[in-house]
Amino acid sequence: MRIEEGMKDLDKTLETVKNFVKLFIIDKGAIDTISKDEWARKISFCIMKREFEEKKARGEKLDPN
């Protein structure tokens, strides 16, 4: 439903505005989730890289995978 000029039904207008706001809330949640996933990947990569460097420094046999 679209809000149009001259719309007389206040209840429908308010419901439309509430639904519009909900879209932004849902979108914000999706963006937050993506950001958290991205940070989790970055942190995991850094941990793996650090462990690799420590093993290399100790002279351990390294698995290239």
Phi, psi and omega in degrees: 000140179253147174275120182243153179300136178084010180295130187263338186272098183298319180300315179293322179296314179297318179297320179296317179295317178300316179295323178297317178295320178301324178300319178293322179294316179297316180297319179298319178297320179295318179296318178299318180297315179299317180298316180297319178297319180297316179295322179298318178296318180296317180295315179300318179298316180296320179296314180297319179297317179297315179298319178299313181296322178294317177297318179298318180294327179278353179081018179287155175293130185256136176268118183294345180270000000 
